Amino acid sequence: MNVDGHVIDMSEKRGMNRFGACSQVEAYWQSLRGSELVPNRSQIDPRGIEDALQNAFILEAIGGGHARVRIAGTHLCDLLGMEVRGMPISSFFKPSSRDAFARTVKSVLESPSVMRLTLRGESGWAQPPMEAKLIMMPLRSDLGEITRILGCLETLGSIGKTPRRFELLSADKHKLEKIAEQQQLAPSSPVVESELGFSEPASEFEPSKTGKPRPGYLRLVKSDE
């Protein structure tokens, strides 16, 4: 659907082939689902999306279609020019797109659904054109509630002057109920939960002075969520 609520047929994931990190994170999430509707947050193992870690993130719902960043790859920090952990994910959007984006977050958690968003970077002085894809997929907390989101934000184009914020152009919504109904006829296989999860480092973000990509700061720790 677009930001006005109209359905757009994007079943073939047009353009997603240019966004390899988003495709990798979505494929990993699908592999975790198995026969379940939604996987658990505790199942997330960074080694499964090693090549996409700088673009990956985990959100925690805080109500009303709003969510805060719990874990974020370095690319998200680079886009805003600051540490983004603890910030609302809506900080990445222009004010005019935030209400529409909140509706997509709500759909991910309440439907539940997978949302694939097409974004355009806000242009200005020293801010070249930028295309972006953002994908969000629901996760269950340790209490069994769907209050977490695994996502990926991938951009094409130079970052330039920060912060870079985005306009929401369209949203492709895929409800998960139909997938679950199709799998009810198949025997469920046990899901082995990993004790490994995204780490949540306390170190503060320091902008790169060299302009060179910084190595990802995510590391493996035993999750206590």
C-alpha positions as a Markdown table, in Angstrom:
| # | Residue | x | y | z |
|---|---|---|---|---|
| 1 | Met | 0.0 | 0.0 | 0.0 |
| 2 | Asn | 1.1 | 3.6 | -0.4 |
| 3 | Val | 1.0 | 6.1 | 2.4 |
| 4 | Asp | -2.7 | 6.8 | 1.7 |
| 5 | Gly | -3.6 | 3.2 | 2.3 |
| 6 | His | -4.0 | 2.0 | -1.3 |
| 7 | Val | -2.7 | -1.4 | -2.1 |
| 8 | Ile | 0.3 | -1.7 | -4.5 |
| 9 | Asp | 1.2 | -5.0 | -6.0 |
| 10 | Met | 4.8 | -5.6 | -5.1 |
| 11 | Ser | 4.7 | -9.4 | -4.7 |
| 12 | Glu | 7.7 | -9.9 | -6.9 |
| 13 | Lys | 9.8 | -7.6 | -4.6 |
| 14 | Arg | 10.6 | -5.3 | -7.5 |
| 15 | Gly | 13.9 | -3.5 | -6.8 |
| 16 | Met | 14.8 | -5.7 | -3.8 |
| 17 | Asn | 17.5 | -7.4 | -5.8 |
| 18 | Arg | 19.5 | -4.2 | -5.5 |
| 19 | Phe | 19.3 | -4.3 | -1.7 |
| 20 | Gly | 21.1 | -7.5 | -0.7 |
| 21 | Ala | 21.3 | -6.8 | 3.0 |
| 22 | Cys | 17.5 | -6.5 | 3.2 |
| 23 | Ser | 17.1 | -9.7 | 1.3 |
| 24 | Gln | 19.5 | -11.5 | 3.6 |
| 25 | Val | 17.8 | -10.4 | 6.8 |
| 26 | Glu | 14.4 | -11.3 | 5.5 |
| 27 | Ala | 15.6 | -14.7 | 4.4 |
| 28 | Tyr | 17.1 | -15.3 | 7.8 |
| 29 | Trp | 13.9 | -14.3 | 9.6 |
| 30 | Gln | 11.9 | -16.6 | 7.4 |
| 31 | Ser | 14.3 | -19.5 | 8.2 |
| 32 | Leu | 13.7 | -18.9 | 11.9 |
| 33 | Arg | 9.9 | -19.0 | 11.6 |
| 34 | Gly | 9.7 | -22.6 | 10.6 |
| 35 | Ser | 6.1 | -23.6 | 11.2 |
| 36 | Glu | 5.5 | -20.8 | 13.7 |
| 37 | Leu | 3.8 | -17.5 | 12.9 |
| 38 | Val | 6.5 | -15.3 | 14.4 |
| 39 | Pro | 10.0 | -16.3 | 15.7 |
| 40 | Asn | 11.3 | -15.3 | 19.1 |
| 41 | Arg | 13.8 | -12.5 | 19.6 |
| 42 | Ser | 16.0 | -14.9 | 21.6 |
| 43 | Gln | 16.5 | -16.9 | 18.4 |
| 44 | Ile | 18.4 | -14.1 | 16.7 |
| 45 | Asp | 22.0 | -15.1 | 16.1 |
| 46 | Pro | 24.2 | -12.3 | 14.5 |
| 47 | Arg | 26.2 | -15.0 | 12.6 |
| 48 | Gly | 23.1 | -15.7 | 10.5 |
| 49 | Ile | 23.2 | -12.2 | 9.0 |
| 50 | Glu | 26.9 | -11.5 | 9.3 |
| 51 | Asp | 27.1 | -9.6 | 6.0 |
| 52 | Ala | 24.1 | -7.4 | 6.9 |
| 53 | Leu | 24.9 | -6.5 | 10.5 |
| 54 | Gln | 25.8 | -2.8 | 9.8 |
| 55 | Asn | 22.3 | -2.3 | 8.3 |
| 56 | Ala | 20.3 | -4.4 | 10.8 |
| 57 | Phe | 18.4 | -3.3 | 13.9 |
| 58 | Ile | 16.0 | -4.5 | 16.6 |
| 59 | Leu | 13.1 | -2.3 | 17.8 |
| 60 | Glu | 11.0 | -2.4 | 21.0 |
| 61 | Ala | 7.4 | -1.3 | 20.7 |
| 62 | Ile | 6.4 | 1.5 | 23.1 |
| 63 | Gly | 2.8 | 1.9 | 22.0 |
| 64 | Gly | 0.7 | 3.8 | 19.5 |
| 65 | Gly | 2.8 | 2.6 | 16.5 |
| 66 | His | 6.0 | 3.9 | 18.0 |
| 67 | Ala | 9.1 | 2.0 | 18.7 |
| 68 | Arg | 12.6 | 2.7 | 20.0 |
| 69 | Val | 15.9 | 1.3 | 18.7 |
| 70 | Arg | 17.3 | -1.4 | 21.0 |
| 71 | Ile | 20.1 | -2.5 | 18.7 |
| 72 | Ala | 21.5 | -0.8 | 15.6 |
| 73 | Gly | 24.2 | -1.4 | 13.1 |
| 74 | Thr | 26.8 | 1.2 | 12.4 |
| 75 | His | 25.2 | 2.3 | 9.1 |
| 76 | Leu | 22.2 | 3.7 | 11.0 |
| 77 | Cys | 24.5 | 5.7 | 13.2 |
| 78 | Asp | 26.3 | 7.0 | 10.2 |
| 79 | Leu | 23.0 | 8.2 | 8.6 |
| 80 | Leu | 22.1 | 10.4 | 11.6 |
| 81 | Gly | 25.7 | 11.2 | 12.6 |
| 82 | Met | 25.1 | 10.0 | 16.1 |
| 83 | Glu | 24.4 | 7.0 | 18.4 |
| 84 | Val | 20.9 | 5.9 | 17.7 |
| 85 | Arg | 20.4 | 3.3 | 20.4 |
| 86 | Gly | 17.4 | 4.3 | 22.5 |
| 87 | Met | 16.1 | 6.8 | 20.0 |
| 88 | Pro | 12.6 | 6.4 | 18.3 |
| 89 | Ile | 12.9 | 4.8 | 14.9 |
| 90 | Ser | 10.8 | 7.7 | 13.6 |
| 91 | Ser | 13.9 | 9.9 | 13.9 |
| 92 | Phe | 14.9 | 8.6 | 10.5 |
| 93 | Phe | 11.9 | 10.1 | 8.9 |
| 94 | Lys | 10.8 | 13.5 | 7.8 |
| 95 | Pro | 8.0 | 14.9 | 10.0 |
| 96 | Ser | 5.6 | 14.7 | 7.1 |
| 97 | Ser | 6.1 | 10.9 | 6.9 |
| 98 | Arg | 6.1 | 10.0 | 10.6 |
| 99 | Asp | 2.4 | 9.4 | 10.9 |
| 100 | Ala | 2.3 | 7.0 | 7.9 |
| 101 | Phe | 5.4 | 5.3 | 9.2 |
| 102 | Ala | 3.8 | 4.8 | 12.6 |
| 103 | Arg | 0.9 | 3.0 | 10.9 |
| 104 | Thr | 3.4 | 0.5 | 9.3 |
| 105 | Val | 5.0 | -0.2 | 12.7 |
| 106 | Lys | 1.5 | -0.9 | 14.1 |
| 107 | Ser | 0.7 | -3.3 | 11.2 |
| 108 | Val | 4.0 | -5.2 | 11.7 |
| 109 | Leu | 3.0 | -5.9 | 15.4 |
| 110 | Glu | -0.7 | -6.2 | 15.3 |
| 111 | Ser | -1.5 | -8.0 | 12.0 |
| 112 | Pro | 1.2 | -9.3 | 12.3 |
| 113 | Ser | 2.9 | -8.5 | 9.0 |
| 114 | Val | 6.2 | -8.1 | 7.1 |
| 115 | Met | 6.5 | -4.5 | 5.8 |
| 116 | Arg | 8.8 | -3.5 | 3.0 |
| 117 | Leu | 9.2 | 0.2 | 2.7 |
| 118 | Thr | 10.5 | 2.3 | -0.2 |
| 119 | Leu | 12.2 | 5.5 | 0.9 |
| 120 | Arg | 13.8 | 8.5 | -0.6 |
| 121 | Gly | 16.4 | 10.5 | 1.2 |
| 122 | Glu | 15.7 | 14.2 | 1.9 |
| 123 | Ser | 18.0 | 16.2 | -0.3 |
| 124 | Gly | 19.7 | 19.5 | 0.5 |
| 125 | Trp | 23.1 | 21.2 | 0.6 |
| 126 | Ala | 25.8 | 18.5 | 0.6 |
| 127 | Gln | 23.1 | 15.8 | 0.7 |
| 128 | Pro | 23.1 | 13.9 | -2.7 |
| 129 | Pro | 20.1 | 11.9 | -3.8 |
| 130 | Met | 19.6 | 8.7 | -1.9 |
| 131 | Glu | 17.3 | 5.7 | -2.4 |
| 132 | Ala | 16.6 | 3.3 | 0.5 |
| 133 | Lys | 14.7 | 0.2 | 1.5 |
| 134 | Leu | 13.6 | -0.6 | 5.0 |
| 135 | Ile | 12.1 | -4.0 | 6.0 |
| 136 | Met | 10.5 | -4.8 | 9.3 |
| 137 | Met | 9.5 | -8.3 | 10.6 |
| 138 | Pro | 7.8 | -9.1 | 13.9 |
| 139 | Leu | 9.4 | -11.0 | 16.8 |
| 140 | Arg | 8.1 | -12.3 | 20.1 |
| 141 | Ser | 9.6 | -11.2 | 23.4 |
| 142 | Asp | 10.6 | -13.6 | 26.2 |
| 143 | Leu | 7.0 | -13.2 | 27.5 |
| 144 | Gly | 5.6 | -14.4 | 24.2 |
| 145 | Glu | 4.2 | -11.0 | 23.1 |
| 146 | Ile | 4.8 | -9.6 | 19.7 |
| 147 | Thr | 6.6 | -6.4 | 20.8 |
| 148 | Arg | 9.9 | -6.6 | 19.0 |
| 149 | Ile | 10.9 | -6.0 | 15.4 |
| 150 | Leu | 13.8 | -7.2 | 13.4 |
| 151 | Gly | 14.6 | -4.9 | 10.6 |
| 152 | Cys | 17.1 | -3.7 | 8.0 |
| 153 | Leu | 17.7 | -0.2 | 6.5 |
| 154 | Glu | 19.8 | -0.2 | 3.3 |
| 155 | Thr | 20.6 | 2.9 | 1.2 |
| 156 | Leu | 22.0 | 3.6 | -2.2 |
| 157 | Gly | 24.0 | 6.8 | -2.6 |
| 158 | Ser | 26.5 | 8.8 | -0.6 |
| 159 | Ile | 25.5 | 9.9 | 2.9 |
| 160 | Gly | 26.9 | 13.4 | 2.7 |
| 161 | Lys | 26.0 | 15.9 | 5.4 |
| 162 | Thr | 24.2 | 14.4 | 8.4 |
| 163 | Pro | 21.6 | 13.8 | 9.6 |
| 164 | Arg | 19.9 | 12.1 | 6.6 |
| 165 | Arg | 16.2 | 11.6 | 7.0 |
| 166 | Phe | 13.7 | 9.9 | 4.7 |
| 167 | Glu | 10.4 | 10.3 | 3.0 |
| 168 | Leu | 8.1 | 7.3 | 2.9 |
| 169 | Leu | 7.1 | 6.6 | -0.7 |
| 170 | Ser | 5.3 | 3.3 | -0.5 |
| 171 | Ala | 4.8 | 0.3 | 1.8 |
| 172 | Asp | 4.4 | -3.3 | 0.8 |
| 173 | Lys | 2.5 | -5.2 | 3.4 |
| 174 | His | 2.4 | -9.0 | 3.7 |
| 175 | Lys | 0.2 | -10.5 | 6.4 |
| 176 | Leu | 1.4 | -13.6 | 8.0 |
| 177 | Glu | -1.9 | -15.3 | 8.9 |
| 178 | Lys | -2.2 | -16.9 | 5.4 |
| 179 | Ile | 1.3 | -18.4 | 5.7 |
| 180 | Ala | 0.4 | -19.9 | 9.1 |
| 181 | Glu | -2.9 | -21.4 | 7.9 |
| 182 | Gln | -1.1 | -23.1 | 5.0 |
| 183 | Gln | 1.4 | -24.6 | 7.5 |
| 184 | Gln | -1.3 | -26.0 | 9.8 |
| 185 | Leu | -1.5 | -29.1 | 7.7 |
| 186 | Ala | 2.2 | -29.8 | 8.0 |
| 187 | Pro | 3.7 | -31.2 | 11.2 |
| 188 | Ser | 5.5 | -28.7 | 13.4 |
| 189 | Ser | 9.2 | -29.1 | 13.9 |
| 190 | Pro | 10.8 | -28.1 | 17.1 |
| 191 | Val | 12.6 | -24.8 | 17.2 |
| 192 | Val | 16.0 | -24.7 | 18.9 |
| 193 | Glu | 16.5 | -21.4 | 20.5 |
| 194 | Ser | 20.0 | -19.9 | 20.4 |
| 195 | Glu | 21.5 | -18.4 | 23.5 |
| 196 | Leu | 23.3 | -15.9 | 21.4 |
| 197 | Gly | 21.8 | -12.6 | 20.4 |
| 198 | Phe | 22.6 | -9.1 | 19.3 |
| 199 | Ser | 24.8 | -7.4 | 21.9 |
| 200 | Glu | 23.8 | -4.0 | 23.3 |
| 201 | Pro | 27.2 | -2.2 | 23.7 |
| 202 | Ala | 27.3 | 0.7 | 26.1 |
| 203 | Ser | 30.1 | 2.6 | 24.2 |
| 204 | Glu | 29.1 | 5.9 | 22.7 |
| 205 | Phe | 29.2 | 6.6 | 19.0 |
| 206 | Glu | 32.1 | 8.6 | 17.7 |
| 207 | Pro | 31.8 | 10.1 | 14.2 |
| 208 | Ser | 34.4 | 8.8 | 11.7 |
| 209 | Lys | 37.1 | 11.4 | 11.1 |
| 210 | Thr | 38.6 | 9.6 | 8.1 |
| 211 | Gly | 35.5 | 9.0 | 6.1 |
| 212 | Lys | 36.3 | 5.3 | 5.9 |
| 213 | Pro | 33.7 | 2.7 | 6.9 |
| 214 | Arg | 34.0 | 1.7 | 10.5 |
| 215 | Pro | 33.9 | -1.9 | 11.5 |
| 216 | Gly | 30.6 | -3.1 | 12.9 |
| 217 | Tyr | 30.5 | -2.9 | 16.7 |
| 218 | Leu | 28.0 | -5.6 | 17.2 |
| 219 | Arg | 29.4 | -8.6 | 19.0 |
| 220 | Leu | 28.1 | -11.9 | 20.3 |
| 221 | Val | 27.0 | -12.1 | 23.9 |
| 222 | Lys | 24.6 | -14.2 | 25.9 |
| 223 | Ser | 21.2 | -12.5 | 25.6 |
| 224 | Asp | 19.5 | -11.5 | 28.9 |
| 225 | Glu | 16.3 | -10.1 | 27.3 |
